[in-house]
């Protein structure tokens, strides 16, 4: 498994769709502007994502793309594999560094099988909530010590 720039953009686009309102389709133009990448590049990525049943297209006004299933059911490994489907599999080699890299890639793939879009979004929401709680607690402490002084 190779985590390339192509894979990173695909993961970010899928996150972008997942965090937008759950049922509203997202256009490639919106994603393109948000990520600052070309529309034609995104079209290539989404052709692969659609082919691997990770997204579905919605035609007509208000159309775009939406996730084909719940974010909890889509792993990061599925996204990366879909994007890299056209790449040749690594061949057997006797070079020590390639063997080590292949073992690392296998471990990375196993880990990415456990990470879902839903868990990434949840982690981000949880950290936002923790940060706002910390800010609120901090301001209460500051205000109470300021008032008592």
Number of C-alpha atoms within 10 A of each C-alpha: 19 16 15 12 9 16 20 15 17 22 20 14 20 24 17 17 24 22 13 12 11 13 11 15 20 23 16 21 16 13 19 17 11 11 14 9 13 13 15 12 13 20 14 12 20 23 16 21 23 17 13 17 14 22 19 19 17 15 10 7 6 11 14 18 21 23 22 16 12 13 21 15 15 21 21 23 23 20 23 22 19 22 27 19 13 9 10 7 9 9 8 9 10 8 8 9 10 14 13 11 11 18 12 13 15 13 13 15 19 13 13 16 14 12 16 20 22 18 16 16 17 14 12 12 12 12 12 12 12 12 12 12 12 12 12 12 12 12 12 12 12 12 12 11 10 9 8 7 6
